[in-house]
Amino acid sequence: MNIGILTSGGDCPGLNAAIRGVAKASYEMFDNVTIFGIDDGYHGLIHGNYTKMEPYQFSGILTLGGTIFGTSRQPFKEMRNIGEDNIDKVKSMVENYEKMNLDCLVTIGGNGTHKSANMLSDEGLNVIGLPKTIDNDLWGTEVTFGFHTAVDIATDVIDRIHTTASSHGRVMIIELMGHKAGWLNLYAGVAGGADIILIPEIPFEHHKIIEAVEKRTVSGKNFSIVAIAEGSISKKESAMSAKEMEEYRKESGYFSVAHRVADKIQTKTGFETRVVSPGHVVRGGSPSAYDRILSTRFGVHAAELIKDKKFGRTVALENNQISSNKLSEVAGKLKLVPKDCEMVEDARRLGISFGD
Ligand code: F6P
Protein backbone atom coordinates (compact mmCIF):
# COMPACT_ATOMS: atom_id res chain seq x y z
CA MET A 1 0.00 0.00 0.00
CA ASN A 2 1.57 3.32 -1.10
CA ILE A 3 0.00 6.54 0.15
CA GLY A 4 1.02 10.08 -0.86
CA ILE A 5 0.12 13.03 1.37
CA LEU A 6 0.25 16.72 0.43
CA THR A 7 -0.78 19.89 2.25
CA SER A 8 -1.89 22.82 0.11
CA GLY A 9 -3.02 26.43 0.53
CA GLY A 10 -2.69 28.59 3.63
CA ASP A 11 -1.04 26.78 6.52
CA CYS A 12 -2.78 26.42 9.89
CA PRO A 13 -2.45 24.62 13.22
CA GLY A 14 -3.62 21.02 12.95
CA LEU A 15 -2.02 20.15 9.62
CA ASN A 16 0.66 18.02 11.25
CA ALA A 17 -1.92 16.43 13.55
CA ALA A 18 -3.91 15.45 10.46
CA ILE A 19 -0.80 14.08 8.72
CA ARG A 20 0.02 12.11 11.87
CA GLY A 21 -3.55 10.77 12.02
CA VAL A 22 -3.43 9.47 8.45
CA ALA A 23 0.03 7.95 8.95
CA LYS A 24 -0.43 6.30 12.34
CA ALA A 25 -3.84 4.87 11.40
CA SER A 26 -2.42 3.56 8.10
CA TYR A 27 0.51 1.87 9.84
CA GLU A 28 -2.05 0.25 12.17
CA MET A 29 -4.50 -0.79 9.44
CA PHE A 30 -2.21 -2.02 6.66
CA ASP A 31 0.44 -4.74 6.90
CA ASN A 32 2.79 -3.19 4.43
CA VAL A 33 2.48 0.55 3.84
CA THR A 34 4.81 3.20 2.46
CA ILE A 35 3.95 6.86 2.96
CA PHE A 36 5.34 9.59 0.70
CA GLY A 37 5.44 13.17 1.93
CA ILE A 38 4.92 15.46 -1.07
CA ASP A 39 6.70 18.80 -0.78
CA ASP A 40 4.88 22.15 -0.85
CA GLY A 41 1.46 21.03 -1.90
CA TYR A 42 0.67 20.45 -5.58
CA HIS A 43 4.00 22.09 -6.53
CA GLY A 44 5.78 18.98 -5.26
CA LEU A 45 3.42 16.66 -7.12
CA ILE A 46 3.94 18.65 -10.32
CA HIS A 47 7.73 18.73 -10.04
CA GLY A 48 8.29 15.31 -8.48
CA ASN A 49 9.50 16.57 -5.11
CA TYR A 50 8.58 13.94 -2.54
CA THR A 51 10.17 11.88 0.23
CA LYS A 52 9.60 8.29 1.33
CA MET A 53 8.82 8.74 5.02
CA GLU A 54 9.82 6.55 7.98
CA PRO A 55 7.31 5.89 10.81
CA TYR A 56 9.45 7.71 13.37
CA GLN A 57 9.09 10.90 11.32
CA PHE A 58 5.41 11.10 12.29
CA SER A 59 6.20 11.12 15.99
CA GLY A 60 6.21 14.35 17.97
CA ILE A 61 4.26 16.35 15.39
CA LEU A 62 0.78 16.32 16.99
CA THR A 63 1.40 19.67 18.67
CA LEU A 64 3.56 21.17 15.93
CA GLY A 65 2.10 24.13 14.01
CA GLY A 66 2.50 24.52 10.26
CA THR A 67 3.16 21.48 8.04
CA ILE A 68 6.24 19.23 7.94
CA PHE A 69 5.72 18.78 4.17
CA GLY A 70 5.51 22.51 3.41
CA THR A 71 2.68 24.06 1.42
CA SER A 72 2.06 26.42 -1.48
CA ARG A 73 -0.75 27.97 -3.43
CA GLN A 74 -1.21 26.48 -6.91
CA PRO A 75 -4.31 28.28 -8.17
CA PHE A 76 -6.83 25.80 -9.59
CA LYS A 77 -7.62 28.08 -12.52
CA GLU A 78 -3.99 27.80 -13.70
CA MET A 79 -3.77 24.02 -13.39
CA ARG A 80 -4.64 23.38 -17.03
CA ASN A 81 -2.62 26.32 -18.37
CA ILE A 82 0.87 25.57 -19.68
CA GLY A 83 3.14 28.40 -18.53
CA GLU A 84 6.59 29.60 -19.55
CA ASP A 85 8.11 26.45 -18.04
CA ASN A 86 6.17 24.53 -20.67
CA ILE A 87 5.08 22.00 -18.03
CA ASP A 88 1.70 20.28 -18.39
CA LYS A 89 0.85 20.35 -14.68
CA VAL A 90 -1.93 17.79 -14.76
CA LYS A 91 0.10 15.36 -16.86
CA SER A 92 3.08 15.76 -14.50
CA MET A 93 0.95 15.15 -11.42
CA VAL A 94 -0.47 11.95 -12.92
CA GLU A 95 3.02 10.80 -13.93
CA ASN A 96 4.45 11.43 -10.45
CA TYR A 97 1.47 9.71 -8.85
CA GLU A 98 2.36 6.70 -11.01
CA LYS A 99 6.10 6.99 -10.29
CA MET A 100 5.30 6.68 -6.57
CA ASN A 101 3.00 3.81 -7.53
CA LEU A 102 0.40 5.32 -5.24
CA ASP A 103 -2.74 3.49 -4.15
CA CYS A 104 -4.09 6.79 -2.86
CA LEU A 105 -3.25 10.51 -2.78
CA VAL A 106 -4.38 12.35 0.38
CA THR A 107 -4.83 16.10 -0.18
CA ILE A 108 -5.21 18.34 2.88
CA GLY A 109 -6.44 21.85 2.15
CA GLY A 110 -9.24 24.34 1.56
CA ASN A 111 -11.40 25.30 -1.40
CA GLY A 112 -8.70 25.54 -4.05
CA THR A 113 -7.10 22.31 -2.88
CA HIS A 114 -10.40 20.47 -3.17
CA LYS A 115 -11.02 21.74 -6.67
CA SER A 116 -7.65 20.38 -7.81
CA ALA A 117 -8.22 17.16 -5.86
CA ASN A 118 -11.54 16.66 -7.65
CA MET A 119 -9.85 17.33 -10.99
CA LEU A 120 -7.23 14.62 -10.23
CA SER A 121 -10.00 12.26 -9.16
CA ASP A 122 -11.66 12.90 -12.54
CA GLU A 123 -8.30 12.05 -14.14
CA GLY A 124 -8.65 8.60 -12.56
CA LEU A 125 -6.42 8.98 -9.51
CA ASN A 126 -7.54 7.64 -6.12
CA VAL A 127 -7.90 10.80 -4.04
CA ILE A 128 -9.09 11.46 -0.49
CA GLY A 129 -9.47 15.04 0.83
CA LEU A 130 -9.27 16.50 4.34
CA PRO A 131 -10.92 19.92 4.98
CA LYS A 132 -8.48 22.50 6.31
CA THR A 133 -8.75 26.26 6.61
CA ILE A 134 -8.97 28.93 9.30
CA ASP A 135 -11.78 30.45 7.22
CA ASN A 136 -14.16 27.52 7.86
CA ASP A 137 -15.66 28.28 4.44
CA LEU A 138 -15.64 24.75 3.00
CA TRP A 139 -19.10 23.45 2.15
CA GLY A 140 -20.17 20.03 3.47
CA THR A 141 -18.49 20.10 6.87
CA GLU A 142 -19.63 21.87 10.04
CA VAL A 143 -16.07 22.88 10.74
CA THR A 144 -12.64 22.69 9.14
CA PHE A 145 -9.60 22.14 11.29
CA GLY A 146 -7.56 25.27 11.92
CA PHE A 147 -10.68 27.34 12.46
CA HIS A 148 -11.03 26.62 16.17
CA THR A 149 -7.44 27.51 16.96
CA ALA A 150 -7.67 30.70 14.91
CA VAL A 151 -10.79 31.70 16.86
CA ASP A 152 -8.87 31.12 20.12
CA ILE A 153 -5.92 33.24 18.97
CA ALA A 154 -8.11 36.02 17.53
CA THR A 155 -10.19 36.10 20.72
CA ASP A 156 -7.01 36.52 22.77
CA VAL A 157 -6.04 39.45 20.53
CA ILE A 158 -9.44 41.10 21.07
CA ASP A 159 -9.22 40.48 24.83
CA ARG A 160 -5.85 42.23 24.96
CA ILE A 161 -7.05 45.11 22.83
CA HIS A 162 -9.91 45.69 25.27
CA THR A 163 -7.47 46.82 27.98
CA THR A 164 -5.75 49.42 25.84
CA ALA A 165 -9.05 50.61 24.35
CA SER A 166 -10.54 51.26 27.78
CA SER A 167 -7.32 52.79 29.13
CA HIS A 168 -7.11 55.32 26.30
CA GLY A 169 -10.82 55.73 25.61
CA ARG A 170 -10.29 54.74 21.99
CA VAL A 171 -12.13 52.94 19.22
CA MET A 172 -9.99 49.90 18.38
CA ILE A 173 -10.52 48.04 15.12
CA ILE A 174 -9.18 44.47 14.84
CA GLU A 175 -8.96 43.29 11.25
CA LEU A 176 -8.96 39.49 10.89
CA MET A 177 -8.39 37.17 7.95
CA GLY A 178 -11.37 36.09 5.87
CA HIS A 179 -11.61 37.35 2.31
CA LYS A 180 -14.92 35.77 1.33
CA ALA A 181 -16.38 34.29 4.53
CA GLY A 182 -16.67 35.99 7.89
CA TRP A 183 -16.87 32.93 10.17
CA LEU A 184 -13.57 33.62 11.96
CA ASN A 185 -14.44 37.25 12.55
CA LEU A 186 -17.99 36.44 13.66
CA TYR A 187 -16.95 33.81 16.20
CA ALA A 188 -13.94 35.73 17.55
CA GLY A 189 -16.00 38.93 17.66
CA VAL A 190 -18.69 37.32 19.82
CA ALA A 191 -16.13 35.46 21.97
CA GLY A 192 -14.07 38.63 22.42
CA GLY A 193 -17.02 40.85 23.24
CA ALA A 194 -16.76 43.10 20.20
CA ASP A 195 -19.37 45.84 19.97
CA ILE A 196 -19.40 45.94 16.18
CA ILE A 197 -18.77 42.93 13.91
CA LEU A 198 -18.29 43.47 10.17
CA ILE A 199 -18.21 40.51 7.79
CA PRO A 200 -18.20 40.14 3.96
CA GLU A 201 -21.66 38.58 3.94
CA ILE A 202 -23.32 41.64 5.52
CA PRO A 203 -22.34 44.86 3.68
CA PHE A 204 -22.12 47.77 6.11
CA GLU A 205 -22.91 51.49 6.03
CA HIS A 206 -20.42 53.84 7.62
CA HIS A 207 -23.13 55.93 9.30
CA LYS A 208 -24.54 52.82 11.01
CA ILE A 209 -21.10 52.05 12.45
CA ILE A 210 -20.78 55.61 13.69
CA GLU A 211 -24.27 55.45 15.20
CA ALA A 212 -23.24 52.29 17.10
CA VAL A 213 -20.07 53.96 18.44
CA GLU A 214 -21.96 57.08 19.48
CA LYS A 215 -24.67 54.97 21.13
CA ARG A 216 -21.99 53.43 23.36
CA THR A 217 -20.66 56.85 24.24
CA VAL A 218 -24.14 58.02 25.23
CA SER A 219 -24.43 54.95 27.45
CA GLY A 220 -21.26 56.02 29.25
CA LYS A 221 -18.72 53.73 27.56
CA ASN A 222 -15.43 55.42 26.73
CA PHE A 223 -14.29 52.88 24.11
CA SER A 224 -15.60 50.60 21.36
CA ILE A 225 -14.23 47.40 19.85
CA VAL A 226 -14.78 46.72 16.14
CA ALA A 227 -13.98 43.26 14.73
CA ILE A 228 -13.78 43.42 10.93
CA ALA A 229 -13.02 40.70 8.38
CA GLU A 230 -10.50 41.72 5.71
CA GLY A 231 -13.06 41.03 2.98
CA SER A 232 -15.84 43.20 4.46
CA ILE A 233 -17.37 45.73 2.10
CA SER A 234 -19.69 48.71 2.38
CA LYS A 235 -23.15 48.71 0.80
CA LYS A 236 -21.85 51.39 -1.55
CA GLU A 237 -19.01 49.08 -2.69
CA SER A 238 -21.36 46.12 -3.04
CA ALA A 239 -23.11 48.02 -5.84
CA MET A 240 -19.84 48.75 -7.68
CA SER A 241 -18.02 46.87 -10.43
CA ALA A 242 -14.57 45.53 -9.55
CA LYS A 243 -12.97 48.45 -11.43
CA GLU A 244 -15.15 51.05 -9.71
CA MET A 245 -14.35 49.46 -6.34
CA GLU A 246 -10.61 49.61 -7.08
CA GLU A 247 -10.90 53.30 -7.99
CA TYR A 248 -13.00 54.05 -4.90
CA ARG A 249 -10.49 52.33 -2.62
CA LYS A 250 -7.53 54.05 -4.27
CA GLU A 251 -9.22 57.45 -3.77
CA SER A 252 -9.75 56.63 -0.09
CA GLY A 253 -5.98 56.49 0.31
CA TYR A 254 -6.25 53.35 2.41
CA PHE A 255 -5.44 49.80 1.29
CA SER A 256 -7.44 48.00 3.95
CA VAL A 257 -11.13 48.15 4.77
CA ALA A 258 -10.20 48.51 8.45
CA HIS A 259 -8.26 51.72 7.80
CA ARG A 260 -11.07 53.12 5.64
CA VAL A 261 -13.57 52.46 8.45
CA ALA A 262 -11.15 53.91 11.06
CA ASP A 263 -10.77 57.09 9.02
CA LYS A 264 -14.55 57.54 8.81
CA ILE A 265 -15.04 56.94 12.54
CA GLN A 266 -12.26 59.31 13.60
CA THR A 267 -13.31 62.00 11.13
CA LYS A 268 -17.01 61.86 12.03
CA THR A 269 -16.81 61.31 15.78
CA GLY A 270 -13.47 62.81 16.74
CA PHE A 271 -12.67 59.66 18.75
CA GLU A 272 -9.10 58.41 18.60
CA THR A 273 -9.28 55.28 16.46
CA ARG A 274 -6.58 52.67 15.92
CA VAL A 275 -6.29 49.56 13.72
CA VAL A 276 -4.71 46.24 14.71
CA SER A 277 -4.18 43.56 12.06
CA PRO A 278 -2.84 40.30 13.59
CA GLY A 279 -2.75 38.83 10.08
CA HIS A 280 -0.95 35.46 9.90
CA VAL A 281 -0.52 35.35 13.67
CA VAL A 282 -3.95 33.65 13.85
CA ARG A 283 -2.54 30.82 11.69
CA GLY A 284 0.54 30.28 13.85
CA GLY A 285 1.65 28.00 16.61
CA SER A 286 0.32 24.82 18.14
CA PRO A 287 -3.27 23.60 17.47
CA SER A 288 -5.89 23.82 20.21
CA ALA A 289 -6.93 20.57 21.87
CA TYR A 290 -10.16 20.69 19.85
CA ASP A 291 -8.27 20.97 16.57
CA ARG A 292 -5.79 18.25 17.57
CA ILE A 293 -8.74 15.90 18.11
CA LEU A 294 -10.60 16.99 14.95
CA SER A 295 -7.49 16.78 12.73
CA THR A 296 -6.54 13.40 14.16
CA ARG A 297 -10.05 11.99 13.68
CA PHE A 298 -10.16 13.37 10.12
CA GLY A 299 -6.85 11.62 9.47
CA VAL A 300 -8.02 8.31 10.92
CA HIS A 301 -11.21 8.48 8.85
CA ALA A 302 -9.18 9.14 5.72
CA ALA A 303 -7.26 5.92 6.41
CA GLU A 304 -10.60 4.11 6.85
CA LEU A 305 -11.77 5.40 3.47
CA ILE A 306 -8.52 4.15 1.90
CA LYS A 307 -9.03 0.74 3.51
CA ASP A 308 -12.59 0.63 2.16
CA LYS A 309 -11.37 1.93 -1.24
CA LYS A 310 -13.92 4.77 -1.02
CA PHE A 311 -11.96 7.23 -3.15
CA GLY A 312 -13.07 10.54 -4.62
CA ARG A 313 -14.33 11.67 -1.21
CA THR A 314 -13.40 14.24 1.43
CA VAL A 315 -13.78 13.81 5.16
CA ALA A 316 -16.32 15.95 7.04
CA LEU A 317 -17.89 16.62 10.43
CA GLU A 318 -21.69 16.45 10.19
CA ASN A 319 -24.03 16.47 13.22
CA ASN A 320 -20.86 16.12 15.26
CA GLN A 321 -20.11 12.81 13.54
CA ILE A 322 -17.11 12.17 11.29
CA SER A 323 -18.38 11.40 7.79
CA SER A 324 -17.41 12.15 4.19
CA ASN A 325 -18.76 13.77 1.03
CA LYS A 326 -18.01 13.31 -2.65
CA LEU A 327 -15.20 15.59 -3.78
CA SER A 328 -17.38 16.52 -6.75
CA GLU A 329 -20.06 17.84 -4.39
CA VAL A 330 -17.65 19.89 -2.25
CA ALA A 331 -15.18 21.21 -4.80
CA GLY A 332 -15.53 24.95 -5.30
CA LYS A 333 -18.55 25.32 -3.01
CA LEU A 334 -18.12 28.10 -0.47
CA LYS A 335 -19.89 27.94 2.90
CA LEU A 336 -20.67 31.58 3.71
CA VAL A 337 -22.22 32.97 6.88
CA PRO A 338 -26.02 32.99 6.40
CA LYS A 339 -27.21 36.53 7.24
CA ASP A 340 -29.95 35.08 9.47
CA CYS A 341 -27.97 32.31 11.14
CA GLU A 342 -28.41 31.79 14.87
CA MET A 343 -24.98 33.20 15.71
CA VAL A 344 -25.76 36.47 13.89
CA GLU A 345 -29.23 36.66 15.42
CA ASP A 346 -27.90 36.02 18.93
CA ALA A 347 -25.22 38.67 18.43
CA ARG A 348 -27.84 41.19 17.34
CA ARG A 349 -29.92 40.30 20.44
CA LEU A 350 -26.83 41.16 22.50
CA GLY A 351 -26.85 44.62 20.91
CA ILE A 352 -23.87 43.93 18.62
CA SER A 353 -24.03 46.01 15.46
CA PHE A 354 -23.24 44.52 12.04
CA GLY A 355 -23.10 47.99 10.51
CA ASP A 356 -26.26 47.41 8.55
O1 F6P B 1 -7.23 30.88 3.21
C1 F6P B 1 -6.83 31.14 4.49
C2 F6P B 1 -6.21 32.50 4.55
O2 F6P B 1 -5.59 32.61 5.79
C3 F6P B 1 -7.21 33.64 4.34
O3 F6P B 1 -8.01 33.88 5.46
C4 F6P B 1 -6.27 34.77 4.04
O4 F6P B 1 -6.91 35.84 3.39
C5 F6P B 1 -5.27 34.07 3.12
O5 F6P B 1 -5.21 32.71 3.56
C6 F6P B 1 -3.88 34.68 3.19
O6 F6P B 1 -3.14 34.04 2.17
P1 F6P B 1 -1.54 33.99 2.23
O7 F6P B 1 -1.17 33.12 3.36
O8 F6P B 1 -1.18 33.39 0.88
O9 F6P B 1 -1.07 35.39 2.42
Residues whose N, C-alpha, C, O or C-beta is under 5 A from the ligand:
A	BS01	F6P	G10 D135 M177 G178 H179
